[in-house]
């Protein structure tokens, strides 16, 4: 086990935090040489991790490198309830099969950031499956319901005449209890989880533990520059996505997000980031950013190849060297362009195909194509390009 370094640079350890609650007590623990228990909890609501998750993982890795014990708490029990955080409607509850599939996928991806040899993975079903109702009610006698009603999202729902269900009301208590069971010294999470983690401090204090510090990390915006990064919104950059896809998505972010992405999504030291941002123009800065991210989650070689691919396809307007192919037998009939896009997996529906074509997002054999009524009736070969990065060679016979 790596020894704790009590003389670690605290500013470097806490870099990027929007807020640290309980910092003074935490610094005393670090200087005393205590091996901290560093907690990060996540409900397995999705299979793929993205850069928004990795904002927290980057910080966790710094604590690992400083010799502390990092615990990834998987909320396999609480995900059956559904975290109401930031939601104006109740989250759908997940089946056990979906939860287990999501957990397996997540564990395969966290090693792209964290040292999995020293990482401790726990599930909160270990204690909640065994917890008796009497014990939970006993805890409830020491917590004020008024404290829970302070939550902004609950107030917002009530003002709109929308329901707040009992299981959602209890969720912060369950998340707070996780911190008590792990004896957490510090929890790292996004600003959207601040209320839940404050409940952890309250429960720890009530039950005789030193309350955890809370390192509140900013929320990474998605590639649209408007909403937070989310798979459901389609504005995310996945940790396991192919290098070319990652590279292209990074280049698509608005210029206003360049600094946020450098600070929150890379491992570059602050001084180096400041120097780069001061010396590079927006496009150069994004290309360097894209190389850093692809190199971190794949390799330096993959980053160079992804950049070469981008230059060849987007700057020189050349098709990539390897293009997926789809071969279709017309059988003497006709193939509608929207159906062709659907069959190739370039769109999820004929409606999306229509919108793509009408919006100018499709090229056929290198030329813009806006005719949603086009049908192929003769054998031949065509190059289809959707957007900037998706190509298909359509072979008709």
Secondary structure, 3 states (H helix, E strand, C coil): CCCCCCCCCHHHHCCCEEEEECHHHHHHHHHCCCCCEEEEEECCCCCCCEHHHHHHHHHHHHHHHCCCEEEEEECCCHHHCCCCCCCCCCCCCCCHHHHHHHHHHHHHHHCCCCCCCCCEEEECHHHHCCCCHHHHHHHHCCCCHHHHHCCHHHHHHHHCCCCCCHHHHHHHHHHHHHHHHHCCCEEEEEHHHHHHHHHHHHHHHHCCCCCCEEEEECCCECCCCCCECCCCCCCCCECCCCHHHHHHHHHCCCHHHHHHHHHHHCCCCHHHHHHHHHHCCHHHHHHHHHHHHHHHHCCHHHHHHHHHHHHHHHHCCCCCCCCCEEEECCCCCCEEHHHHHHHHCCCCCHHHHHHHHHCCCEEECCEECCCCCCEECCCEEEEEEECCCEEEEEEEC
